[in-house]
Amino acid sequence: MLSYISRRLGISIMILFGSSFLVYNLAAYASDPLAELRLSNDDSAQQQIAALTRQLNLDVPPPLRYFLWLRGLLGVFVGNLDLGTTRDGLSVQSELAFAIPVTIRLVLVATITALLLGLALGIISALRQYSRFDYGMTFLAFLLYSLPIFWVAVLLKEFMAIQFNNFLSEPNIPFSWMIFFSIFTGVFWSSLLGGERRRFWTVFAGAFATNFVILWAIDLTDWYLDPGLGIFLIAFLSVGIAFGITALSSGLADVKAKKAALVMAGLAIAWYYPAQWIFDNYGSYLTIFVMVALVIGTGVLVAGAFSKIDRGPIARTAILTGVLCGFLILIDRVMQSWKEYSATDAVNYRPVPTFGQRKDQLVTEDFWLNNLDIIMHLILPTLALILISLAGWIRYSRGALLEVLNQDYIRTARAKGLNERVVITRHAFRNMMLPLSSLFVGEFVGLVGGAVITERVFGWQGMGTLGIKAINTYDLNLLMGVNLLLSFLVVTGNLLADLLYSALDPRIRLRK
């Protein structure tokens, strides 16, 4: 393993060197930073040309100038990294340091969410092959795949920001909307859970009635103006999470796992008010991290209390239940800041933004208001990326699972009497992840390169915007900084994909 990683690192260094040399020289010969100044009639044009030539070493041929740039890069080994300065006189490192967290914040949430939703919908679609749900997901995947990202982004800005903000000024859900959304919900759940005609219409009626009552209650109480979950709704959802996680993890027949999950749900309910007090008085990322660690530790202890042997599945069930229930409490605390956030002068009762990464006018030390502002600015661009990425993940996961389900070892597992949940979760799921592992790494690396169109539409200053700026302004140092980072991520991502592939498939061994 170590020899394989060492060999791959050596090859990666050569690839980075070769690609950076080619990009530097091609960009240097293809662009002329002095073109506009040469055509200028300004008396100071010659002085500016001389200053820019000296600043960017334009009097040195590009192949030799590359090694001047490389010398600054190799300074990282002695603690003196220097990627040069931009055309604006700013450090390239500082520009990258500002853009990288912005893009990662956007891409990480979008990629992980699209992956989880795509896997879930694709797996269900494969298990319900040629059903109403399968046809619906196939139609949705092809529809989303054909939509251009800029058009989706503009629609989201219009209907989920501008129109929704207008709706909040005079909130009232029309009766026709309640009917439409209830029908849509009924069709979705009946296609997902329904089977024969009688079961289909029973599920449809239940989902329709439930959704209609929820919308009616929301409209009656103006919940969207001052939202929150409250202890009773969190208690109901926590119990549902406990049963759902148990069913997916080890099956409802596993009494010990079910009891452990219910205990974690009960502890979450009991900790609702103490957690709110802690959040109000000690709100910080450190507090959240410590509470997550406590939940994980509690899950391990609860699993140990219910079983002394084979505690892995029980601990997994308890921890997942505790984390999800704790997440509900965290979401409830964020919701409690909604009314105060909307009333600030910077927001002025239009809480869904259409541009920028956050509101610079919102000057406050409140931890929850600042994070709610970040979340609100994150919603629309993240949703745009999710909708476009979701289509591919649905099709990939559906195809991968159908291919695995046709293998001999799956038929053997079923013939041995294993129930379908065990066959899917323990035999099929791991093997279907093999082709998807490399796709995930590749897509994440590609998006870190900058969701260029999404960033431009929503005014985010990320890696994509930085790359476009470097090209438009003939800023060679900035372009090389962006290219170097992306090249490093690509070769690192390929190495991680190979290592992940070997971890998922024990038949693969990384040798000399």
N, C-alpha and C positions, 0 to 999 in steps of 0.2 A: 504493500500500500504506500509506504513512504517513498520507495523508489519510483513508483508510478507518479505520485504527486510531484516529486522533485523533477522528473523528466518533463511533466506537463508544464511546470512553472518555467523551466528553461525554454521550452518551445513557445510559451506565451510571451516571454520577454522578447524573443526574436520577432514574434508577430507584431508586438507593440512597436518595436523599433522600426520594422519595415513599413508598417502602415503609417506611422507618424512621419517618416521620411517622405513617403509618396504624397501624403496629404499636404504637408508643408510646401513641397516644391510645386505641386500642381496649383495650389491656392496662390502661391507667391507669383508664379508666372501668369496666372489667369487674371489677377487683379492689379490695379495700379492706385495706391492710396493718394498719389499726387496728381491724378488726372484733373480733378476740379480746380486745384490750385494753379495748374499750368494754364488753364483757360481763363483764370481770373484776371481782371484789370486792376485789382487792388494794389496799391503801392507797396503793401507789406507782404505781398504774395511770395516774393523770393525769400524773404526772411522766414516766412512760415514753412516754405519748402525745405530750407536748410535746417530748421529746427526739427521738422518731422523726419527728415532723412537721418539726422543724428539720433533722434529718439528711437526710431525703428530699425536702425542699421541698414537703411535701404541702399547704401553705397557698397554693400557686401553682396556678392552673388548668392542667390537662394540656397544652393547646396552647401555653401560654407556657412551661411547665416543660420541654417538649421542646427549646426553643431554649437553655435552660440546659444541658441534656445535650449538645446539638449544639455549644455553645461549647467544652465539654471535649474533644469529638471533634476539632474543628478545631484544637485545640492541637497536633495532630500535626505541623502545618506549621512550628511554632516549637519543636519538640522538647519539648512539654509535654502529651502525650496524657493525658487524664483521662476515663475511662469511669465514674467514680463508685465508690462502695463498695457491697458487698453488705449484706444484712440482718445478717450476722455481723460487719460492720465490716472485712471484707477488701477489698483492691483487686480490682476486676473484671479488670484486666489480669493480675494474678498468678494468678487462678483460670483464666483462659483459657490462660495460658502453661503451666500444669500440665496442663490437659485436652487441649490440641491435640496435643502429641507422643504422648500415650497413644493417642488415636483414630487418628492417622496411622500409628503403628506397627502397630495392629491392621488398619486398613482397607487400607493400602498392600500388605501381604503378601497379604491375602485377595483383593483385587481383581486384582492382577497374576497370582497363581497360578490363580485361577478363569478369567481371560482366556486364559492360555496353554493350560491344560487344555481349556477349552471350545472354543477355536479348533482345537486338534489333533483332538479327538474329533469336532467338528462337520465339519471338512474330510474326515476319513476316512469319516465317516458319509455325507457327500454323494457322495464318490467311489465308495463301495460301496453305492449306493442300492438299497434293497429286498433287501439281503443280511441274513444273520443278525445281523451287527454293527449294521447300520442299525436293524433292529427292536429290538435290545437297547438301543441308545442312545436311541431314541425312547421306549421304556418307562421307562428310567432318568430321562430328562429330565422326563417328565410326573409320575413318582413323586416326584422331588425337588421339583418345582415345587409340588406339592400339600401338602407337609409344612410345618407351622408351625414357625417357627424356634425357639420356646421348647421345643417337644417334641423337636426334634433336639438342642438344647443339653442338655436333661435326660438324654436317652439317652447322649450322649457322656460326660457326667459319670459316669453309672452304669457303663457298660461299658468305656470307655477310660481311666477314672481309678480309680474305686473298685475295680471287679473286677480291673483290670490290676494295681493295687497289691497286692491280695490274692494274685493269681497269682504276683507276684515273691517273696512270702514263702516259697512252696513251688513253685518253678518246675518245671513238667512239662507238656509239650504232649501231650494225649491223642491216641492213634492215630486216633480218629474225626475229630478236628480236622485232622490232617494229610491225611486222605483228602478231607475236605470242601473245604479250601482248595486242594488240588491239583486237584480236579475243577473248582472255580471258575476257577483259573488256566488250566487246559487249555481250558475253554470260551471264555474271553476271547481267548486267543491264537489258537485255531483259528478263531474267528469273525472275528478281525482279519486273519489271514494266510491262512487256508484258502480254497480255491476249490471244486473238485470234491470228491466224497465221499472219495476216497482221500487227497487232500492234507489235507482237514479232519481225518481221524482220525490221520494221521501227525503233524501239528502238535500235536494234542491229546495224543497219547501222549508226545511229546517234552516238552511243557510240563508235563504231569502228573508225569513222572518227575523232571524237573529240580527242580520245586517241592517234591516229596516229599523228595528227597535234601537240599535246602537246609534244610527244616524239621527233618529228622532230625538233621543236623549241628548245627544251632542248639540243639536240645534236648539233644543228647549233650554238647556243650561248655559249656552254660549261657552262651551268647554274650550273652544279653540282660542278664546281671548285670555283665559287663565287656566292653562292645562295642568294636569297632574294625574298620577295614577292612584295614590292613596293606599292605605294599608289593606283595605278590603279587596280591591282589584289586584294588588300585588299578591295577596294571600291566594286568591283564586288562580292567578296565573302561575304562581309558584308550585301549587299542587299539580296543575296541568303539566308543567315542565318536569316535575318529578316522575310522573307516569310516562311522559313522552320519552325522556332520556333513558328510562329503564327499558322501555319497549325496544328502543333502537340499540341499546348497548348490550343487554344480556337477556332481554325478554321478560315479560310480566310474570312468567312462571318462576323466575328467580326471586323468591320471597325475601332473601337477605338483601339483595340489591335494591329491591323496591322499598324495603323498610329504611335502608340507609339513605336513599334519595328523599323519602318523606321526612326523615329526621333533618336533613339539610334544608329542606323547604321550610320546616317548622322553625329552625334556628334563624333563617332569613326573616321570617315574619316577626319573630321575637326581637330581632335586632333592628327592626325598621326605625323606631324612634331613637334609640341610641346612635344609630348610624347617621340619622339626620342631624343630631346634635353635633356629632364629630365633624360632619361636612360643613355645618354652619360656622363652627369655631376654628377648625383646622383644615380648611379646604386647600389642598395642594396635590400635586402629582405624587409626592412621597406618601401622603396619607392614603391615596388610592392604591398605590403599590403595596403598602403594608397590609391593607385590608384584604387585597387579593391573596397575598402570602398567607394570611391567617385563615382565609377560606380554604386554601389548598391543604394547609396543615390540619384543619378541622376535618376535612373530607377523609384524609388518611386515618385519623384517629377514629372517626365514625366507622370506617370500613373495618378497622381492626377490632372494634367492639362487636361487630356482627359476624366476623369470620376470622379464624386463626390461620386458615390455609386458603390458598388461591384467592388472595385478597385483591389481586390486580383488577379484575372486572368490576368488583364492588367499589373499590377506591375510584376507578375511572368514572363510574356512574355518580358517585357522591360528589366528586370534585366538579364535574360538568354541571350537575344540578345546582351546587352552591354558587359557582361562578355566574351562571345565567340568572339565578335569583338575585344575586348581588348586583348584577348589571341592571336589573329592573329598578332597584333602589337608587342606583346612580342616575339612571334616566329620569326618575321621578324628581330627584334633586335639581337636575338641569332644567326640567320643565318649570319648576317653581320660580325660576328667574325670568321666565318668558314675559310676564306682565311688566316687570320692572325694566327689562331690556327694551321692550316695545315703546315704553314711555320716555326713554331717554331722548335728548335733543338730536343726537346723531342718527337715531333710527326713525323717530317721529311717526310711529305707528305703521311703518312699512318695513316689517322685519325680514322679508325675504329679499336679499340683495341680488343685483344682476351683474355687478362689476367689482373687481378687486378681490384681494385676499382677506381683507378685514377693513373696518372703518377706522381710519386714522383719527377721526373726530371723537371717537369713543375713548375718553381718557378716564380710566377708573382702575382702582386697585383690587376690585372684586374679582376673585378667581373664577367664579361661576359666570359672571357677565362676560368676561374676556373669552372664556372657552365657548360660551353660547354664540358669541359673535363669530368665532372661528368656525364653529359647526355650521352656522347658517350660510356663511360664504362657501363652505365646502359642499353643500348639498347639491346644487345645480350642476357644477362641473363634474362632480363624482357620479351623479345619476346619468349624465350624458355618456361618460365613459363606460359605465356599467351596462347601459342598454345596448351599446355597440358590441362590447366584449361578450355579453351574455349569450348572444346568438351562437357564436363559435363554440363556447363551452358546452352549451346544450347539445349541439350536434356531435362534438368530439366525445363527450362522456357517453352519450347514447350509443354511438357506434362502437366505442371501446368495450362497453359492457355487453352489447349484443354479441360481439366477437368472442368474448370470454365465455359467455353462457353456452356457446356451442362447442366448447372444448370437452374432451373425454373426461377429465378429472371432475368437472361439474356434474356430469351425468353419473359418475361413480359416487360422488358425495350424496346426490339425491337418492341413488339406489341403496345406499347404506342406511337410509332412514333419517338423515339430518333434515331438520326443518328448514324452510326457505330462508328465514332470517339469518341462520348460521351459514348457509351456503353463500348468501350474498355478501354478508359482512366479513366473514373470515376466509372465504375462498375466492370469490369473484372480485371484490372491491380492491384488494391489494394488487391483483394482477392487472386490473383495468387502469390502475394508476401509472403503470410502466410507460405507456406512450404519452400520457398526459404530463408526466414530470418534466420532460424536456420542453414541452410546449409552455408550461407555466413559467419556467425560468426564462425562456426566450421572450415571452410576451412581457414579463415584468421588466426585463432589461430594455426592451424596445420602448416601453412607455416611460421609463426613467429618462430616456433620451429626450423626452419632452412631448407631451400631448399638444403639439404645436397649434393645431386649429382650435382645440378646446381652450388652451391658454389665451389665444388671441381673442376669441369671442368673449370670454369672461374676464379678460384683463389681468390674468395671473402672470407674474414675473418669474417663470420657472426656466428650466433648461431649454425647452423648445423656443421660448421667446429670446433667450440669450443666444442660441444658435442662429436664429434669423437675424438678430441684430448684428452678429459678427459677420454674416455674409453680406448684409446690405451696406455695412460701413467699411467693408474691406479690412476688418480688424483681424489681422492674422494671428496675433497672440491670443486673443479671445477665442478665435476659432480652434486653435490648437488645444487650448485648455478644455473646451467642450469635447473635442474629438478624443483627446487623451482619456478623459473620464469615461466616455462611452465605450472606447476600445477596451479599457480595463474591465468595465462591467461585462462586456461581451465574453471575453476570454475567461473571466472568473465565473460567469454564469454557466458557460459550457462545462467547466471543470466541476462545478457543483451539480450540474445535471447528471454527469457521468457517475459521480459519487452517490447521488440519490438513486440512480438506476440500480447500482450494485447493492444498495441497502434494501431496496424493495424486492429485488430478485436475487435470492441466495445462490442461484446457479451461476451468476456473473461474478467473476473474480478479477480484480485489477492486479495484473502481474507484469513482469518485465516483458 
